[in-house]
Structure formats: C-alpha cells, structure tokens
Amino acid sequence: MARIELLDALQVKACNAYSDLGLAEKPTLFVEFHGTHAHVEEQVAMFREIAEMHGGGTLDWATETEARTKLWQARHDAYWAALQLRPGARGISTDVCVPISKLADCIEETRREIDTLGLIAPIVGHVGDGNFHVLPLIDETDVDEIKSVQGFIERMVERALDMDGTCTGEHGIGQGKMKYLERELGSGIDIMRRIKSAIDPDDIMNPGKIVSLDP
C-alpha cells in the first residue's frame, strides 16, 4: 500500500459536485497500491477481505492512468471543493494526529460533535499515519459561530491528546496551538525554550510562535 486517504460523507458530497465523481456519499477511502500486477491483485484482495470483515462497502479500483488521475486530483482539490459547500464562508483548517488504533474513535467522536453543533465541517485524512483534517466553514461576521468553532477545535485537540495523540500532525504549532504543547510535551518545553534562547536571545525569529521565551 502506497497511500490511503479518507474523505467523510460531507467531503465526498463536495468532491462529487466539484470534480464530477459520482461516488456514494458515505465515508470513503482512497487507496493506492504499488508493485507487480500479481502483487497488486493480491494486496487488493487482502484489502477487500479486511474491509468486508469490518462492514466496509464496495471496493472499486482502476488501473487506467486517466481514471486514477481523476480520483487523486479530486482528493487534491478537496479544499476548494469544500469551500463550495458554503459560498462566501471562510475555511478554518485544523488537524490532529492519533495512534492508528484510536483513529476511528477519534474521527467518529469529532464527527458527532460537528453534527451536534450544526457546523459545516468536512473531514479528510492522511489516515495511514493517523492524521486527519477538519475544515469548519464559518461566517466571519457571526461572533457566536466563531466562538462555537473555537470551542470545537479546543475539544478536538483535547480529545486527540486524551488518546495519546498530538495537537497537530501537519499544520504546525504557530500561535494557535502553543497552549497545548505544555500538556503534550511536559518538561520538554523547558528544553525547547532554552535552545530557543541560546540561538535567538533577542527573540526575532518567529517571535510569539511555537515556544514562548516566558515560562
């Protein structure tokens, strides 16, 4: 297996409209296998068997370059497709990463909260390493909605940390997730702070991001 990507039902709906796919609007995995023809067939058969054991749906696969390119291009265009779910809204992209054994639970709990809050927020994931992204689409003029999304993101991060995950898999720490590093890394923050102070005593390199020089 070379790559495995998740699109939840809402993201599939968006990709269908944006990229003209015609997929069933349900959680879907995009999977790619590399190898000889015989080896790929063997891997696909094994994957199909495992999926069926866990209640998975049909497995459609293509070897033609054009068909494969169309599917993966749709995945690459997922962000732009998602924005069309709520024209004029701003997408707030965030992510977390958890051990693969906890991934399904984390995504299901996150999806339930999205639905409970009434948010429009598709999910995609590079699930081979336990990383998934959520894109809440918000009205920037609605203060209550902004607060609701901020609370949702905080709980999403806390959920990932409770599952022995990390507050971000790809998006980085920046300013928004600085406050979670203390819980995630513990005393490791002090070491990072000392290194930062040693090579950047005037705090001119990305000041106020990732690690604050003030304990």
C-alpha positions as CSV (number, residue, x, y, z in Angstrom):
1,M,0.0,0.0,0.0
2,A,1.5,3.3,-1.1
3,R,-1.1,5.7,0.3
4,I,-4.5,5.7,2.0
5,E,-6.7,8.8,2.3
6,L,-10.1,9.3,4.0
7,L,-13.0,11.5,2.9
8,D,-16.0,11.7,5.1
9,A,-19.5,11.7,3.7
10,L,-19.7,15.5,3.5
11,Q,-16.3,15.8,1.8
12,V,-17.4,13.2,-0.7
13,K,-20.5,15.2,-1.4
14,A,-18.4,18.3,-2.0
15,C,-15.9,16.4,-4.3
16,N,-18.8,14.9,-6.3
17,A,-20.1,18.4,-7.1
18,Y,-16.7,20.0,-7.7
19,S,-14.9,17.2,-9.5
20,D,-17.8,15.3,-11.1
21,L,-17.1,12.0,-9.4
22,G,-20.5,10.3,-8.7
23,L,-19.3,8.5,-5.6
24,A,-21.7,7.3,-2.9
25,E,-22.0,9.9,-0.2
26,K,-20.5,7.9,2.6
27,P,-17.1,7.8,4.3
28,T,-14.7,6.7,1.6
29,L,-11.1,5.5,1.5
30,F,-8.9,6.3,-1.5
31,V,-6.1,3.7,-1.6
32,E,-3.2,3.2,-3.9
33,F,-1.1,0.0,-4.3
34,H,2.4,-0.3,-5.9
35,G,4.1,-3.4,-7.2
36,T,3.8,-6.0,-9.9
37,H,0.4,-6.8,-11.4
38,A,0.2,-10.1,-9.5
39,H,1.3,-8.4,-6.2
40,V,-1.2,-5.6,-6.5
41,E,-4.0,-8.0,-7.2
42,E,-3.0,-9.9,-4.1
43,Q,-2.9,-6.8,-2.0
44,V,-6.3,-5.6,-3.3
45,A,-7.9,-8.9,-2.5
46,M,-6.5,-8.8,1.0
47,F,-7.7,-5.2,1.5
48,R,-11.2,-6.1,0.2
49,E,-11.3,-9.1,2.7
50,I,-10.3,-6.9,5.7
51,A,-12.8,-4.2,4.7
52,E,-15.6,-6.7,4.4
53,M,-14.8,-8.1,7.8
54,H,-15.3,-4.6,9.3
55,G,-18.5,-3.8,7.4
56,G,-16.9,-1.9,4.6
57,G,-18.8,-1.2,1.3
58,T,-17.8,-2.0,-2.2
59,L,-14.3,-1.7,-3.5
60,D,-13.9,-0.1,-6.9
61,W,-10.5,0.1,-8.4
62,A,-8.9,1.3,-11.6
63,T,-5.6,0.7,-13.3
64,E,-6.1,3.2,-16.2
65,T,-4.0,6.3,-15.8
66,E,-6.9,8.7,-16.6
67,A,-9.3,7.2,-14.1
68,R,-6.6,7.1,-11.3
69,T,-5.6,10.7,-12.1
70,K,-9.2,11.9,-11.9
71,L,-9.7,10.3,-8.4
72,W,-6.4,11.7,-6.9
73,Q,-6.9,15.1,-8.5
74,A,-10.3,15.2,-6.7
75,R,-8.6,14.4,-3.5
76,H,-6.0,17.2,-4.1
77,D,-8.9,19.6,-4.8
78,A,-10.8,18.7,-1.6
79,Y,-10.2,22.1,0.0
80,W,-11.6,24.0,-3.0
81,A,-14.5,21.6,-3.2
82,A,-15.3,22.0,0.5
83,L,-15.4,25.8,0.2
84,Q,-18.3,25.4,-2.3
85,L,-20.4,23.8,0.5
86,R,-20.9,27.3,1.9
87,P,-20.0,30.0,-0.6
88,G,-18.6,33.2,1.0
89,A,-17.6,31.4,4.2
90,R,-14.1,31.2,5.5
91,G,-12.5,27.8,6.0
92,I,-10.6,27.3,9.3
93,S,-8.3,24.4,8.6
94,T,-7.1,22.4,11.6
95,D,-5.7,18.9,12.2
96,V,-4.7,16.4,14.9
97,C,-2.9,13.1,14.8
98,V,-3.6,10.0,16.9
99,P,-2.3,6.4,17.0
100,I,-4.0,4.4,14.2
101,S,-5.6,2.2,16.8
102,K,-7.5,5.3,18.1
103,L,-8.2,6.9,14.7
104,A,-11.7,5.6,14.0
105,D,-12.9,6.5,17.5
106,C,-11.4,10.0,17.3
107,I,-12.9,10.7,13.9
108,E,-16.3,9.4,14.9
109,E,-16.4,11.5,18.1
110,T,-15.3,14.5,16.2
111,R,-18.0,14.0,13.5
112,R,-20.7,13.6,16.2
113,E,-19.7,16.9,17.8
114,I,-19.7,18.6,14.4
115,D,-23.3,17.4,13.8
116,T,-24.4,18.3,17.3
117,L,-23.1,21.8,16.9
118,G,-24.7,22.2,13.5
119,L,-21.4,23.1,11.8
120,I,-20.5,22.6,8.2
121,A,-17.1,21.0,8.6
122,P,-15.9,18.2,6.2
123,I,-13.2,15.8,7.3
124,V,-10.3,14.5,5.2
125,G,-7.4,12.4,6.5
126,H,-3.9,11.0,5.6
127,V,-5.1,8.1,7.7
128,G,-2.0,5.9,7.0
129,D,-0.3,7.8,9.8
130,G,-3.3,8.7,12.0
131,N,-3.6,12.3,10.8
132,F,-6.9,13.9,9.8
133,H,-8.0,17.5,9.0
134,V,-11.2,19.3,9.7
135,L,-12.4,22.4,7.8
136,P,-15.1,24.3,9.6
137,L,-16.7,26.8,7.3
138,I,-17.6,29.9,9.2
139,D,-19.4,33.2,8.8
140,E,-16.7,35.7,9.9
141,T,-19.4,38.2,10.9
142,D,-21.1,35.8,13.3
143,V,-19.4,36.1,16.7
144,D,-21.3,33.2,18.3
145,E,-20.4,30.9,15.4
146,I,-16.7,31.9,15.7
147,K,-16.8,31.1,19.5
148,S,-18.5,27.8,18.8
149,V,-15.8,26.8,16.3
150,Q,-13.0,27.9,18.7
151,G,-14.5,25.7,21.4
152,F,-14.9,22.8,18.9
153,I,-11.2,23.0,17.9
154,E,-10.1,23.1,21.5
155,R,-12.1,20.0,22.4
156,M,-10.9,18.2,19.2
157,V,-7.3,18.8,20.3
158,E,-8.0,17.7,23.9
159,R,-9.7,14.6,22.5
160,A,-6.6,13.7,20.5
161,L,-4.3,14.3,23.5
162,D,-6.5,12.1,25.6
163,M,-6.0,9.4,23.0
164,D,-2.2,9.7,23.2
165,G,-2.0,11.8,20.1
166,T,-0.6,15.1,19.2
167,C,-2.2,18.5,18.8
168,T,-1.1,18.7,15.1
169,G,0.1,16.3,12.5
170,E,1.0,18.7,9.7
171,H,-0.2,22.2,10.3
172,G,2.4,23.1,12.9
173,I,2.1,24.9,16.2
174,G,2.3,28.6,15.3
175,Q,0.3,30.7,17.7
176,G,-3.0,28.8,17.9
177,K,-1.7,25.6,19.4
178,M,1.1,26.8,21.6
179,K,-1.0,26.4,24.7
180,Y,-1.3,22.6,24.1
181,L,2.4,21.9,24.0
182,E,2.8,22.1,27.8
183,R,0.4,19.2,28.3
184,E,1.7,17.3,25.3
185,L,5.4,17.6,26.0
186,G,5.7,18.4,29.6
187,S,9.2,19.4,30.7
188,G,10.4,19.1,27.1
189,I,9.0,22.6,26.7
190,D,11.7,23.9,29.0
191,I,14.5,22.3,26.9
192,M,13.0,23.8,23.8
193,R,12.8,27.2,25.4
194,R,16.5,27.0,26.5
195,I,17.5,26.1,22.9
196,K,15.5,28.9,21.5
197,S,17.0,31.4,24.0
198,A,20.5,30.2,23.1
199,I,20.3,30.7,19.4
200,D,17.8,33.5,19.3
201,P,18.3,35.6,22.5
202,D,16.5,38.6,21.1
203,D,13.5,36.5,20.0
204,I,13.5,37.9,16.5
205,M,12.9,34.6,14.7
206,N,9.2,33.9,14.6
207,P,8.5,35.8,17.8
208,G,5.5,34.7,19.8
209,K,5.2,31.4,17.9
210,I,5.7,27.7,18.8
211,V,7.6,28.3,22.1
212,S,7.3,31.4,24.2
213,L,10.5,32.5,26.0
214,D,8.5,33.4,29.0
215,P,7.7,30.3,31.2
